Amino acid sequence: MRIDGVGAMAVLAVETATPDMLEVVDSDRAARLLISGERAAGLALANRRDAADSAVPVLIAREAWLDGPAALALADPGRDLDRTLIGPLIPGPLDFPDVARTGLQLARSAGLLPALWVLPPTEGAESFSVDDLRKSAGAVELLARAKLPLDDMPPTQIVVFRTLADGQEHVVLVIGAFGGQPPLVRLHSECLTGDVFGSLKCDCGPQLKEALRLIGAAGGGILLYLRQEGRGIGIANKIRAYALQDRGLDTVDANRRLGFADDERGYAEAAAMLRALGVDRIRLLTNNPNKVAGLESAGIGVVERVGHHMPANPHNADYLATKHSRSGHLG
């Protein structure tokens, strides 16, 4: 991985590095472990100034005991109560912090824990410029489009897009007709547990159903079903966050303990999908001001924010309160 004029770093994700793979790329056991500053603080490395800042990655020196399973145990806070004390953990100098940050963010974007083996320079390793990665952000490709009859809904089409930055496929429902007026639009982040299994830990399933009902009642609109499970951290990390919540953390602190931001989602691709459908002014069905700001910064005019509130239940009352008090969701 390289940033032109800044530096380069060869990395391998801890979560996907098998023992055989490590033996091939790091036969001398010289690779060091790169983790987020937030995770380093959780490992009691916060006496190091850099480790107290979640924006500054921390590089840990390689020790004889630090093999693949040990590195994964260090990376996953859900294992903190299951493992014995290991160490020493000795932070070392980090030559290219900007490259390191980008490497960890790339792991996050892939749905992996932000922990990397930093390898000695390797011939033939895939190289890319971070500037090239940034240029692809917000670019989408329309793949397929067809009619999709839905129960008790106006005529509907389903449209599939692929984002060029990460290859994710997102679905858009174009419902009814909006007569040239700004359509009612819902950005719904995929939630397997709530949308499919009816989990009571969140309000996602009821929000999806109510959004479709409101769009249908309005005579038409658009629902974007975005591959942003767990506020963009992926299904495995979402369940890891659930396990941390079982131990008393709220949604925000669980995400941070895993080394992620409170919310990893972006909305440039959603804006690109709307533009591809010929829509640049909308009424947005949301309680989340970040969605409004994200779409507007990407060139979509939000002429009205329409509130979208669901009743609480005993299992999600704290979650909804946290969204309001810590994530800025509007009441």
C-alpha positions in Angstrom: 0.0 0.0 0.0 1.4 3.4 -0.8 0.6 7.1 -0.6 2.6 8.9 -3.3 5.4 10.9 -1.8 4.7 9.7 1.7 5.7 6.1 2.1 4.7 2.5 1.6 3.7 -0.5 3.8 3.0 -4.1 3.0 0.2 -5.5 5.1 -1.9 -8.6 5.7 -5.2 -8.7 7.6 -4.9 -10.5 10.9 -8.4 -12.0 10.6 -7.7 -13.7 7.2 -4.1 -14.6 7.7 -3.8 -18.4 7.9 -0.7 -20.0 9.5 0.3 -21.3 6.0 -0.1 -17.8 4.6 2.0 -16.3 7.3 4.7 -19.0 6.8 5.0 -18.0 3.2 5.0 -14.2 3.5 6.7 -14.0 6.9 8.9 -17.1 7.3 11.4 -15.1 9.4 8.6 -14.0 11.9 9.6 -10.4 11.4 6.1 -9.0 10.8 4.8 -6.6 13.4 1.2 -6.1 14.6 -0.7 -2.9 13.7 -3.8 -2.0 15.7 -6.0 1.0 16.2 -5.3 3.5 18.9 -8.7 2.7 20.5 -7.9 -1.0 20.7 -4.4 -0.2 22.0 -5.9 1.8 24.8 -8.2 -1.1 25.7 -5.0 -3.3 25.9 -3.6 -0.9 28.6 -1.1 0.7 26.2 -2.6 4.1 26.8 0.5 5.1 28.8 1.9 5.7 25.3 0.7 9.1 24.1 -0.1 7.8 20.6 -2.1 4.9 22.0 -4.5 7.3 23.7 -5.6 8.7 20.4 -8.0 6.5 18.4 -7.0 8.2 15.2 -3.3 7.1 15.6 -2.5 3.4 14.9 -0.1 1.6 17.2 2.6 -0.7 16.0 3.5 -3.6 18.3 6.9 -5.3 18.2 7.0 -9.0 17.3 7.6 -11.4 20.1 8.1 -15.1 20.1 4.6 -15.7 21.6 2.9 -13.4 19.0 1.6 -15.9 16.4 -1.6 -15.8 14.3 -4.1 -17.0 17.0 -2.5 -14.6 19.6 -2.8 -11.7 17.3 -6.4 -12.4 16.6 -7.1 -12.7 20.3 -5.5 -9.3 20.8 -7.5 -7.8 17.9 -11.0 -9.0 19.1 -12.1 -7.4 22.3 -14.8 -10.0 22.7 -12.0 -12.4 23.6 -10.6 -10.3 26.4 -12.3 -12.2 29.1 -11.5 -15.6 27.6 -7.8 -15.4 27.2 -5.0 -15.4 29.8 -2.7 -12.5 30.2 -0.1 -12.4 27.4 2.7 -10.1 26.7 4.8 -8.1 26.8 3.2 -5.7 24.4 5.8 -3.2 23.3 4.8 -0.4 20.9 7.4 0.7 18.4 7.9 3.7 16.1 5.5 4.1 13.2 7.2 5.5 10.1 4.2 6.3 8.0 1.1 6.9 10.2 -1.0 8.1 7.3 -0.4 4.9 5.4 -1.1 2.9 8.5 -4.4 4.7 9.1 -5.4 4.0 5.5 -4.5 0.3 5.8 -6.7 0.0 8.9 -9.5 1.8 7.2 -9.2 -0.6 4.2 -9.6 -3.5 6.6 -12.7 -1.9 8.1 -14.2 -1.3 4.6 -13.8 -5.1 4.0 -15.7 -5.9 7.2 -12.5 -7.1 9.0 -11.2 -6.2 12.4 -8.8 -3.3 12.1 -5.6 -5.2 12.8 -2.9 -5.9 10.3 0.4 -7.7 10.1 3.0 -5.2 8.8 5.3 -7.3 6.6 8.8 -6.8 5.3 8.8 -5.6 1.7 7.5 -8.4 -0.5 8.2 -8.8 -4.3 5.0 -9.2 -6.3 2.7 -7.8 -3.5 -0.3 -6.0 -4.9 0.2 -2.3 -4.8 -2.2 0.6 -5.2 -2.4 4.3 -4.6 -4.7 5.6 -1.9 -5.4 8.5 -4.2 -6.8 5.9 -6.7 -9.0 4.4 -4.0 -10.4 7.8 -3.2 -11.2 8.6 -6.8 -13.4 5.5 -7.0 -15.5 6.5 -4.0 -19.0 7.5 -5.0 -18.9 5.8 -8.4 -21.6 3.3 -9.2 -22.6 1.0 -12.1 -26.3 0.1 -12.9 -26.4 -3.7 -13.3 -30.0 -4.8 -13.7 -33.5 -3.5 -13.6 -36.9 -5.4 -13.6 -40.5 -5.2 -12.4 -41.1 -6.4 -8.9 -44.8 -6.7 -7.8 -45.2 -6.1 -4.0 -48.2 -6.8 -1.9 -50.5 -3.8 -1.5 -48.0 -1.4 -3.2 -48.1 0.6 -6.4 -46.2 -0.8 -9.5 -42.6 -1.2 -8.4 -39.2 -1.7 -10.2 -36.1 -3.2 -8.6 -32.8 -1.8 -9.6 -29.4 -3.2 -8.7 -26.2 -1.1 -8.5 -22.6 -2.0 -7.9 -20.2 0.4 -6.2 -16.8 0.5 -7.9 -14.9 1.2 -4.7 -15.7 -2.1 -3.0 -17.8 -4.1 -5.4 -20.8 -4.2 -3.1 -24.2 -4.6 -4.7 -27.1 -2.4 -3.5 -30.8 -2.5 -4.3 -33.1 0.3 -5.1 -36.9 0.0 -5.2 -38.6 2.6 -7.5 -42.2 2.7 -6.3 -45.2 4.2 -8.2 -44.9 7.6 -9.7 -43.9 11.0 -8.2 -45.0 13.3 -11.1 -41.8 15.3 -11.3 -42.0 16.3 -7.6 -39.2 15.5 -5.2 -39.9 11.9 -4.2 -40.2 10.5 -0.7 -36.9 8.6 -0.2 -35.7 6.2 2.4 -32.0 5.1 2.8 -32.3 1.8 4.7 -29.1 0.1 5.8 -29.2 -3.7 5.5 -30.0 -5.4 8.8 -30.2 -9.2 8.6 -31.1 -9.6 12.3 -34.0 -7.1 12.2 -35.2 -7.2 8.6 -35.2 -10.9 8.2 -35.3 -12.5 11.6 -37.4 -9.9 13.4 -34.8 -9.1 16.1 -36.1 -6.9 18.9 -32.7 -5.4 19.6 -33.2 -2.7 17.0 -36.0 -0.9 15.2 -34.8 -1.7 11.7 -37.4 -4.2 10.6 -40.3 -2.0 11.7 -38.7 1.0 10.0 -38.3 -0.9 6.7 -42.0 -2.0 6.7 -43.3 1.4 7.7 -41.1 3.2 5.1 -42.6 1.0 2.4 -46.1 1.7 3.7 -45.5 5.5 3.8 -44.0 5.5 0.3 -46.9 3.5 -1.0 -49.4 5.8 0.7 -47.7 8.8 -0.9 -48.3 7.3 -4.3 -44.6 6.6 -5.0 -41.0 7.2 -4.0 -37.7 5.4 -3.7 -36.2 3.0 -1.1 -32.5 2.4 -1.2 -31.5 -0.9 0.5 -27.8 -0.3 1.2 -25.2 -3.0 2.1 -24.2 -1.3 5.3 -24.8 -3.9 7.9 -24.2 -2.8 11.5 -23.7 0.9 10.5 -21.1 -0.2 8.0 -19.0 -2.6 10.1 -20.4 -5.9 8.6 -22.4 -8.7 10.0 -19.5 -10.5 11.9 -18.4 -7.3 13.6 -22.1 -6.4 14.3 -22.5 -9.7 16.2 -19.2 -9.0 18.0 -20.6 -5.7 19.0 -23.8 -7.5 20.2 -21.6 -9.7 22.4 -20.0 -6.6 23.9 -23.4 -5.1 24.5 -24.3 -8.3 26.4 -21.5 -7.3 28.8 -22.9 -3.8 29.4 -21.5 -1.6 26.6 -23.9 0.5 24.5 -23.8 0.6 20.7 -21.3 3.4 20.4 -18.8 2.1 22.9 -19.1 -1.5 21.5 -18.2 -0.2 18.0 -15.3 1.9 19.4 -14.0 -1.1 21.4 -13.8 -3.1 18.2 -11.7 -0.3 16.6 -14.5 1.2 14.4 -16.0 4.7 14.4 -19.5 5.2 15.9 -20.9 5.0 12.4 -18.8 3.8 9.4 -21.4 4.6 6.8 -21.1 7.1 3.9 -23.7 8.3 1.5 -21.8 9.3 -1.7 -22.8 6.0 -3.4 -26.5 6.5 -2.4 -26.3 10.0 -4.0 -24.8 8.5 -7.1 -27.6 6.0 -7.4 -30.3 8.7 -7.1 -28.6 10.7 -9.8 -28.4 7.7 -12.0 -32.2 7.4 -11.6 -32.6 11.1 -12.6 -33.3 12.3 -9.1 -31.5 15.3 -7.5 -34.1 16.7 -5.1 -35.8 14.6 -2.5 -37.9 14.4 0.6 -35.9 12.2 3.0 -37.5 9.9 5.5 -35.1 9.8 8.4 -34.3 10.8 11.9 -30.5 10.8 11.2 -29.1 14.3 10.3 -25.9 12.6 9.0 -27.9 11.2 6.1 -29.2 14.7 5.3 -25.7 16.1 5.4 -24.1 13.2 3.5 -26.6 13.5 0.6 -26.4 17.2 0.5 -22.6 17.2 0.4 -22.8 14.8 -2.5 -25.1 17.1 -4.5 -28.6 15.8 -3.6 -31.0 18.5 -2.4 -33.0 17.5 0.6 -36.1 19.8 0.4 -37.7 18.2 3.5 -36.8 15.8 6.3 -39.7 13.6 7.3 -39.4 12.0 10.7 -39.5 8.2 11.0 -40.1 7.1 14.6 -40.9 3.6 15.8 -42.2 2.7 19.3 -39.7 1.2 21.7 -39.8 -2.2 23.2 -38.0 -3.5 26.4 -35.2 -4.9 24.3 -34.3 -1.8 22.2 -35.3 1.1 24.5 -31.6 1.7 25.5 -30.5 1.3 21.9 -33.0 4.0 20.8 -32.0 6.3 23.7 -28.3 5.9 22.7 -29.1 6.8 19.1 -30.7 10.0 20.4 -28.2 11.0 23.1 -24.9 9.9 21.5 -25.5 9.5 17.8 -27.5 12.7 17.3 -30.6 11.2 16.0 -33.6 13.6 16.1 -36.5 12.9 18.4 
